[in-house]
Amino acid sequence: MGTREQVSNRYIQLLDIDVLTAAKERIKEIITSFDDYVIAFSGGKDSLVILNLVEDVKSEMGITTKSKVAFRDEEMIPDDVINFVVGIMESGKYDFRYYCVPLKSEKYVLGDKEAYIQWDADREHIRPIPPYAITSEKVMSQYEMDEYMCEGMLGKVAILTGIRAQESMVRMRSIVNSRRDDCYIAKTQSASIKLARPIYDWTQDDIFLYIYQKKIPYCSIYDAQIWNGDSLRVSTPLHAEAAKRLYKMKTLYPLFYQQMAQLYPDIENQARYYRDMDRSFIFESYRGEGFNGIIRYIDENIADPYENLKAKQTVSMCVRIRKKHIYKYPKTWGGYPVLYVLKEIVAGNYKRMILPCSILTPTMSEYEK
């Protein structure tokens, strides 16, 4: 497997250790230094690797207690994923918690984001809530789920996730912004709960090599996605990034797609017209206002108060870094040209600090004038 990368806000340093050994060391440190932990399992390849790595480390340490595993059913996910997760749950190997909770979310249609609630009690569901699911009457944010998943767990708690820096610029930034000595540990809104990312420096090749070498059964959705030329993900197809390839879901799981379209008919416009949409009009609407235009976009398009504030805080941080570095890196406008930041906000990449832009394109330069 590849070489471990130590990341800080100043450097990426290659160390003389492979990523498998490094991940096991991190997991052992988590088990010994936290009072409790839970594995956030999505049914996807990355969290599947975490699930098996934890069992490997526990075996080496002589630990026989069952690991706590939490699956958050996002409702708008195909049956292949659900069936795979239920199979893991029914194996009896884990202390498994299956959640179907009203959760604030977003669907993306032709440049517009609209809030919706997963498992909303006021509408028909795409499928019944299973009888074994943990539910709640409270509508929660993505961030409140951390505490809900850890209810009853005492002391310092780690939520182990399969987040990897290679997956997106946002996830890379969340790791770069972490502390120097343990960059795989991140804060949450709760002082007692941390997010742990033991495989943050793994590549997708590392993931599949581990699964292949260990002969681990994986979700069949990946085989279908490969043949369909789709990206290898198991998340809800309504989020901004996944919605860009909604037309692939339409061909891959036509019945599931029709079930979603019955609940939200406007996704048909996204699937049919997104590839032909001229997205430049979104940016042109806010041209000439600089960062004030980005703030106006946020106010006009992000209705949720918490998400609205988070987006504005991210923009504010970009502005501060830009002012600090613009004289040192004038050709990149301090790493944060206005158009670049606007595109990142429109794409929904504001929940973690935006990674600076390394190259100033002619379009970005024109936008600065």
Secondary structure, 3 states (H helix, E strand, C coil): CCEEEEECCCCEEEEEEEHHHHHHHHHHHHHHHCCEEEEEECCCHHHHHHHHHHHHHHHHHCCCCCCEEEEECCCCCCHHHHHHHHHHHHCCCCEEEEECCCEEEEEEECCEEEEEEECCCCCCCCCCCCCCCECCCCCECCCHHHHHHCCCCCCCEEEECCCCHHHCHHHHHHHHCCCCCCCCEEECCCCCEEEECCCCCCCHHHHHHHHHHCCCCCCCHHHHHHHCCCCCCCCCCCCHHHHCCHHHHHHHCHHHHHHHHHHCCCHHHHHHHHHHCCCHHHHHCCCCCCHHHHHHHHHHHCCCHHHHHHHHHHHHHHHHHHHHHCCCCHHHHHHCCHHHHHHHHHCCCCCCCCCCCCCCCHHHHHHHC
